[in-house]
Amino acid sequence: MARRDALDAYVARWSRSAHRARVALRRSGVDYFRGDGADWIALVGLLLTIPALTAATVWNAEWFSPTALVLPIVAGGLLLRPASLLSLYAVAAGALIVESYALGTTEAITVTPGTVLVVGACGFFGLVLAQFRARVGVPWRRGGTMLFDLRERIRVQSALPRLPAGWHREMALRPAGGQSFSGDFVVAARTHGGRTLEVVLTDVSGKGMDAGSRALLLSGAFGGLLGQLPPHGFLPAANAYLLRQDWDEGFATSIHLVLDLESGDYELLSAGHPPALQLHAAGGRWEEKAAEGPLLGVYDGAEFDAVKGALAPGDVLMLFTDGLVEASDRDIADGIDRLTGEADRYVTTGFEGAAWHLIEACAKDVNDDRALLLLQRRS
């Protein structure tokens, strides 16, 4: 019995050792190349390119310069992983040595120290790019597609739902500096059987690409919360979510609109956001609708007070971010005056296409994200 127990213990230890060996093998260079067929194919193709360029340089150095080795090195920096790239560099270094001996000093074109420096510098920058891609985990050939997909997800999430007859809605968003990503975003949904429209316009701290990743994360989270909580519970839940992220720049401003599409009554709740503007068609005047509330992500237990209003036929309600009305050399009140002045031009002709034109006309600082949401009750 003791012998059998000892044998079982030996078999168990051997099995654990074999398992550790298999894990080590999967992490080895053999598994590294076997795991990514595209990387292996690119490496083989570039390795075959180097001797072809070397032979051409030795055959005719006037047409094929020794610096032609830069071509596979640059391509390797864009396509290969760091381990594969080092193998390519080793072959390229050997090719430079062969070319220097083959050309010697009798040829008009030789391998000079300057040639070695140019090839080496390109190799260094290629390795830096490969290391960055390895850290991010996104291949170069898929990185652009991934960014395009993320941009489209933000655009789709910011789309406003279709409204019943008698309502007009527009949304315009311009990222800072003409970039593709913005720290401003909108999430919207029709709730209570389609009778209520809930819209949340948020401005994440930062601008452009710096705020784009946080805006994408928050837009998904806010979209999941919208309609699942009572109107007065949305901003407290969003504030708690933002606090849990523990970001260095973890604050945002937000305004939450809850609109009854049958009666035109609405509630506005704000978290440090610029006021909304309502055009009263009967009197032709603009009114600021400013709700009280602190920034999101600043402190726990924040309270947000609502302001109520109603849209009569012909009335317009505009929600916007501070990039549209605020600048370093302009007070927000002056920006609001300019916005209402430009919007008055559309009172007689209708507000079709007004959101885009208002952003272009009023946004003085194009290096800040700008967003404008416009709702009009026509009947």
Summary of the structure (lengths in Angstrom):
residues: 379
radius of gyration: 31.0
end to end distance: 92.4
largest distance: 100.6
contacts: 1191
relative contact order: 0.09
helix: 52%
strand: 20%
